[in-house]
Amino acid sequence: MRVEPDARESTEERSALALMTRTALERVGLEVLSREATHPAVVEAAHVAQHMMRTGHPTPERLTRVTGMLDRARSAGPASPSSGLPWPVELTEPGPHLERSVVRALRSVPKRATEPDTFHGSEVTGWRTHERDTAHHAIALLTSAWPGAAAELSTVLVQIALLDGPAIDGFTDFTVHGAVFIRRDRLTPDPDGLPGPVRLAEALVHEGAHTRCNAASVATRPFLRPLEDDGPMVTTPLRIDPRPLTGLFQQMVVLARSVLLYRHLIADAPDEAGTHAAVRSRHDLLARSAAEAVGTMAGHRDALTEHGAAILEDAALVAQVRA
């Protein structure tokens, strides 16, 4: 993996993870087809199966739970382009595997003492017609402005879930790999006038980068050397709470790719989005954050593998700083 997207490599990683999913389920006597093994609900079932094997022989009650998870995944059907999207990705409705993922994510959201409890709510919600239209527009923007990113995203995204509530802007969860979660107000213009489709395109690049990092670190080569207790906690551009180096590393990749997205948008439509003050302002903000992430990561270069160091250099070129 590098900062520049690569659909071929991402497809290979997806196949490797699908094999891991099938193997984990086979160890507890359950079989899934290759095309089923990339569904986020099936991936979740495989994680539960792995946990069962690590903690002892699977009991009938635990096997029944995993079997039920697989049955629900199959009853929902595979993701398909029936919605008219050019990618085989599902604009998904709420489902148990997605709802469990949100519960896990909410546990990691830092809470400030001055914030009311209502600020910490977030739940999966359904897609409205105009939101589906925005998704079509966002994908069209990506396909026109940055075909390489569009091609990679079409291989890594299986489900796009909308979140309602202020607690979480968006996230990925390796337990339901292939699903990405995006807060619904990211599909509307922001106060500075950044259009909804552009904001959604950025969110897809952002969460797609996390998805790709998660896959690459497991299916190919790790980015960081083994660290005792996850290594030091560091300040990062995108979170108010200190994060481990792996969190900083992924933020660096996300920010570098987001900067590239806006550069592609500006170059692709110089008379439209490219001259929009909000688009240029967003690019500049992301570029500053990318430079900050590169600078912090460079201070921990010894923690990187050769693979990780190569990506650090890629990000430094995008941010136009020395690593």
Secondary structure by P-SEA (a helix, b strand, c coil): ccccccaaaaaaaaaaaaaaaaaaaaaacccccccccccaaaaaaaaaaaaaaaaccccaaaaaaaaaaaaaaaaacccccccccccccccccccaaaaaaaaaaaaabbbbccccccccbbbbbbbcaaaaaaaaaaaaaaaaccaaaaaaaaacccbbbbbcccccccccccccccbbbbcccccccccccccaaaaaaaaaaaaaaaaaaaaaaccccccccccccccbbbbcccccccccaaaaaaaaaaaaaaaaaaaaaaaaccccccccaaaaaaaaaaaaaaaaaaaaaaaacccccaaaaaaaaaaaaaacccc
